């Protein structure tokens, strides 16, 4: 199993979803907000209307874990509601990885980093 990177990335995605959901629940954030915002990062697919290079860049920016981690940290230090947004965003990224959706190459939408493993 440890020699199958694709499987490990799927498991890592599942772990991220579970962790984000646990922290979300533990902080008593509203589930309606989770339901409304869970798919919001996928709106970045609209960047593909410009071209594949811009689409991949915009999509990847919304689908790397650095953004939600930073949002959670800022929320921890300043405004607690920001934590909920970071956790929702993290859960979305984890769910994408669990399903096999990866970061995009600038060739076409279906060309992801998971397909090159």
Buried (B, 14 or more C-beta within 10 A) or exposed (E): EEEEEEEEBBBBBBEBBEBBBEBBEEEEBEEEBBEEBBEEBBEBBEBBEEEBBEBBBBBBBBBEBEBBEEBBEBBEEEEEEBBBBBBBBBBBBBBBBBEEBBBBBEEEEEBBEBEEE
